[in-house]
Amino acid sequence: MQKLTAIIPAGNEIHNIEAVIASVNFADEILVVDSLSTDGTYEKAKELDVKVIRREYQYSASQKNWAIPQATHEWILLVDADERVTPELKEEIIEVLKDPQDNIVAYWIGRNNHFMGERVKYSGWRNDSVIRLFKRDYCKYQDKHVHAEIIANGDIGRLKQRFYHNTYITFDKYIEKMNRYAWWQAKDYDKKTGKLTPYHFVIKPFWGFFKHYILQSGFRDGVVGLTIGYIQGYVIFMRYVKLWLLRKNRS
């Protein structure tokens, strides 16, 4: 089997850090990338006999691109603190690394998402996938503040098994997170967005809700689907409000 480094980015993840580390215990090296946590995450990770490096958080892609070259082994499995490698996914990763294909430098991995205590089967999250198993020297993240994906210099495969993913702690915490995303998105959208109009503040947020709740069958997820649809529209609205503020403060 090819040796594997598991990278876990973490910032104030005391509620997740032990479980996520346990889920990657088959890796030859576990590297926790701590964003100067203040809730005990750093201290707990140090107790668990893994390698811990620290850096002030700027944005996700920047943090991950800083960490990737510090992995000892060529193959990397990157797992967010709110994700878990299931036993089935673990076995598939092990089988892949026993005899990796020469032309494949990265793999898409699907995620089974959970929100407010419920499995989300629709709402635009049904086919959620991320590139998380990859070769260190062939891959890096796009330089984006939000939703950056791996740029791979080679072919990309797909694993059959999926992560368990639960990004929800409390509703208030989730809204706080979405507000941060909206601010980071405003920075990403600044250069590619022209003059702000009612289209950005009214039509686009409504379309975000309509797409997730109606077109992507969010109504089939009940209250959870309605909440996701609402939040998607809200984040789009806040993205442009924050972009307006960004430009106003810069003028």
C-alpha positions in Angstrom: 0.0 0.0 0.0 1.2 3.5 -0.8 1.8 5.6 2.3 -0.8 8.1 3.1 -0.9 11.5 4.9 -4.3 12.6 6.3 -4.6 16.4 6.5 -7.3 17.9 8.8 -7.8 21.6 8.7 -9.3 22.8 12.0 -10.3 26.0 13.7 -12.2 25.9 17.0 -13.3 22.3 16.4 -13.1 20.9 19.9 -16.5 19.2 19.3 -15.1 17.4 16.2 -11.4 16.9 16.5 -11.3 13.5 18.4 -13.8 11.8 16.1 -12.3 13.1 12.8 -8.8 12.0 13.9 -10.2 8.6 14.9 -11.8 8.2 11.4 -8.4 8.6 9.6 -6.4 6.4 12.0 -5.4 4.1 9.2 -3.2 6.9 7.6 0.6 6.7 8.1 0.7 10.3 9.1 -2.0 12.6 10.5 -1.4 16.3 10.1 -3.8 18.7 11.9 -3.7 22.3 10.5 -4.8 24.4 13.4 -6.0 28.0 12.7 -4.9 29.4 16.1 -7.9 27.8 17.9 -9.0 29.2 21.2 -11.3 26.5 22.4 -8.8 23.7 23.2 -8.7 22.1 19.7 -4.9 22.6 19.5 -4.3 21.1 22.9 -6.6 18.2 22.3 -4.9 17.4 19.0 -1.5 17.5 20.7 -2.7 15.0 23.2 -3.8 12.5 20.5 -0.2 12.0 19.2 -0.6 13.5 15.8 1.5 16.1 14.0 0.0 19.6 14.6 1.0 22.8 12.7 -0.4 26.2 13.3 -1.1 29.2 11.1 -3.4 32.2 11.2 -6.5 31.6 9.1 -7.0 33.7 5.9 -9.3 31.5 3.8 -9.8 27.8 3.2 -7.8 27.4 -0.1 -4.9 29.4 1.3 -4.7 27.3 4.4 -4.9 24.0 2.5 -2.3 25.1 -0.1 0.0 26.0 2.7 -0.4 22.6 4.4 -0.3 20.3 1.4 3.5 20.6 0.7 4.2 19.8 4.4 2.8 16.3 4.0 5.4 13.6 4.3 3.8 11.2 1.9 2.8 11.6 -1.8 -0.8 10.5 -1.3 -3.0 12.9 0.7 -6.5 12.4 2.1 -7.9 15.8 3.1 -10.8 15.6 5.6 -12.6 18.6 7.0 -13.3 18.5 10.8 -17.0 18.1 10.2 -16.5 15.1 7.9 -15.9 11.4 8.8 -14.3 8.6 6.8 -16.7 5.8 7.1 -15.4 2.2 7.5 -16.6 1.5 3.9 -14.7 4.5 2.5 -11.6 3.5 4.5 -11.6 0.1 2.9 -12.0 1.5 -0.6 -9.1 4.0 -0.1 -6.9 1.2 1.2 -7.7 -0.9 -1.9 -7.0 2.1 -4.2 -3.6 2.7 -2.6 -2.6 -0.9 -2.8 -2.4 -0.6 -6.6 -2.9 3.0 -7.7 -3.4 3.7 -11.4 -0.5 5.5 -12.9 -2.6 8.1 -14.8 -4.9 9.0 -11.9 -3.6 11.8 -9.6 -6.8 12.5 -7.6 -10.3 11.1 -6.8 -13.7 12.6 -6.3 -15.4 11.5 -3.1 -19.2 11.9 -2.5 -20.6 13.2 0.7 -23.8 12.1 2.6 -24.9 15.4 4.1 -26.7 15.9 7.4 -28.4 19.1 8.5 -30.4 19.9 11.7 -30.2 16.2 12.6 -31.6 14.9 9.3 -30.0 13.3 6.3 -30.4 15.6 3.3 -31.4 13.6 0.3 -32.3 16.4 -2.1 -32.1 20.3 -1.9 -29.1 20.4 -4.3 -26.9 18.4 -1.9 -27.7 15.0 -3.4 -24.7 14.8 -5.7 -22.3 16.7 -3.5 -18.7 15.6 -4.2 -15.2 16.9 -3.4 -11.7 16.0 -4.5 -10.0 14.8 -1.3 -7.7 11.9 -2.2 -4.9 13.2 -4.3 -1.2 13.2 -5.1 0.6 16.0 -3.2 2.9 17.2 -6.1 0.1 17.1 -8.8 -2.7 19.0 -7.1 -3.5 22.4 -5.5 -6.6 24.4 -4.6 -8.0 27.2 -6.7 -7.1 30.6 -5.2 -10.7 31.4 -4.2 -12.1 32.5 -0.8 -15.1 30.1 -1.0 -15.9 26.8 -2.6 -12.4 26.4 -4.1 -11.7 23.0 -5.7 -8.6 21.0 -6.5 -6.8 21.8 -9.7 -5.3 18.4 -10.8 -2.4 18.0 -13.2 -3.6 14.6 -14.5 -6.7 12.4 -14.6 -9.3 12.3 -11.8 -11.1 9.1 -10.8 -14.1 8.7 -8.5 -14.6 6.5 -5.4 -17.9 4.6 -4.8 -18.1 5.2 -1.1 -18.9 8.5 0.5 -17.9 10.8 3.5 -20.3 11.3 6.3 -20.7 15.1 6.5 -22.5 17.1 9.2 -21.8 20.8 9.1 -24.5 21.7 11.5 -23.9 22.5 15.2 -26.8 24.9 16.0 -28.9 27.1 13.7 -27.3 30.3 15.0 -23.8 28.9 14.4 -24.7 27.9 10.9 -26.1 31.4 10.1 -22.8 32.8 11.4 -20.9 30.5 9.1 -23.0 31.5 6.1 -22.5 35.2 6.9 -18.7 34.6 6.8 -19.1 32.8 3.5 -21.1 35.7 2.1 -18.3 38.1 3.0 -15.7 35.9 1.4 -17.8 35.4 -1.7 -18.2 39.2 -2.0 -14.4 39.4 -2.4 -14.4 36.6 -5.0 -17.2 38.3 -6.9 -15.8 41.8 -6.9 -13.8 41.6 -10.1 -16.4 39.7 -12.1 -19.6 41.6 -11.0 -20.5 44.8 -12.8 -22.8 47.5 -11.4 -25.1 46.2 -8.7 -28.8 46.3 -9.6 -32.1 44.9 -8.3 -31.3 41.8 -10.3 -28.5 41.0 -7.8 -30.6 41.9 -4.7 -34.0 40.4 -5.7 -33.9 38.1 -8.7 -30.7 36.2 -7.9 -31.7 35.4 -4.2 -35.2 34.3 -5.3 -33.6 32.1 -8.0 -31.3 30.6 -5.4 -34.3 29.6 -3.2 -36.4 28.4 -6.2 -33.5 26.3 -7.6 -32.8 24.5 -4.3 -36.4 24.2 -3.1 -38.3 23.5 -6.3 -36.0 22.4 -9.1 -33.7 20.4 -6.9 -36.6 18.9 -4.9 -35.8 20.5 -1.6 -39.5 20.3 -0.7 -39.0 16.5 -0.5 -36.7 17.1 2.5 -39.5 18.8 4.5 -38.6 21.6 6.9 -34.9 20.9 6.4 -35.3 21.4 2.7 -37.2 24.6 3.2 -34.6 25.9 5.5 -31.8 25.1 3.1 -33.6 26.9 0.3 -34.2 29.9 2.4 -30.5 30.0 3.5 -29.3 29.7 0.0 -31.3 32.7 -1.0 -30.2 34.6 2.1 -26.5 34.0 1.4 -26.8 35.2 -2.2 -28.6 38.4 -0.9 -25.9 39.0 1.7 -23.2 38.4 -0.8 -24.3 41.4 -2.8 -25.0 43.5 0.3 -21.4 42.8 1.5 -20.1 43.5 -2.0 -21.9 46.8 -2.0 -20.4 47.6 1.4 -17.0 46.6 0.2 -17.2 48.9 -2.7 -18.7 51.7 -0.7 -16.0 51.6 1.9 -13.3 51.5 -0.8 -14.7 54.6 -2.7 
